[in-house]
């Protein structure tokens, strides 16, 4: 029976992915529309953990060549970073999120002031 990244059932990965997604959804600014992103991050983290276990167990190379799982691991890491940025879970992502919120607040304030009579 295979386990981890090579498991056919995926039960190990899906339960871990759900656990991670639930943790993400508990973050105060994450809302219901973010559920897909939270689930995707959960799947990616669970997959990366399984790949890391596979690499730790069987090594980085086979017959002197990098194993294909190393390339897959790097690809998954890049995808994870993209999703984490979108959710504001990295320094860059948080900075972008705060900037977007600030711009929206400024736009609302300008609109509010434009609606007021002159002199107020």
N, C-alpha and C positions, 0 to 999 in steps of 0.2 A: 504494500500500500504506500502510495506517495503522499507526502504531506507538504505543507507550505506552498511555495510558488508553483510547484508541479502537481498539486492536488487537482484531480478532475472535478471533484464536487465543489470546490471553492468555499465550503462551509467555514473553514478556518478564517479565510480572508473576509468573507461577508460579515461574520459576527464582529470581527475586529473593526472593519470599515464602519459598521453601524455604531459601534461604541465611539469611534472618533467623530462621526457625523453628529451624534447626539451632543458630544462635548462642544462642537463648533456651534450648534444651534442654541446652546445655552449662553453664548456670549451676548451681552445686552444689545448691541447694535445689529446683530444678525437677525433677520426677519424671515418669515415663511417663504417669500420669493427666493431666498438664498438657499433653500433646501437642496436643490440640485447641486449647487456648488459645494455645499457641505458634504453631500454624499460622494461627490467626485473626489474631493480631498480625502475623505475617509478611505475610499477605494485605493487611491494612489499611495497613501501612507501605509495601508495594510500590505499592498503589493511590494512597496519598497522594503518594508520590514522582512517580508518573506524572501525577497531577493538578497537582502543583506545576510540573512541566515544561510541561504544557499551558498553565497560567496564565502562566508566564514567557514562553512562546513567543507566545501569542496575546492576552495581556492580561486584566485583570479585568473589563473592560466591553466590551459590543458595542452600538453605537448609543446610548451613554449609560446603558445598563442593566447591572446586574451580571449576569454570565453564570451560567447554571445550575450550571456546574461549581464556582463559588465556594461555592454553598450545599451542594453535595455534598461539597466539601472540608471544610467546617466540620462537617458531620454525621460524616464519617469520622474527623475529629480527635476529636470527642467520644466516639465508639465506641472509638477507640484508647485514650483516657485511661481509660475504664471497664475495658478488658481489662488495661491496664498496672497499674491499681490492684489488680485481682484477683490478678495475679501477683506483687505486691509490688515493682513496678518504678518506683514513684513514691515520693516522701517519705511521702505519706499512706498509700499501699499498704504500704510497709515498716513504718510505725508500727502499722497494723492487724494486720499479720502477726506482728510481735513481741509485740503485746498478746495476740493469740490464743494464741501459743505459751506465753507467760508464764502465762496463765490455765490452760492445760492442765497445765503443770508444777505449778502451785499445787494444782490439783485432785488430781493424782496424789500429791503430797506429803501432802495432807490424808487421802486414802484410805489411804495407807501408814501414817500415824500412827494412824488409827482402828483399823487392824488389829493394832497393837501392844498388849501389856498395859499397864495404867496404871502410871505411874511411869517409863517408859522414853522 
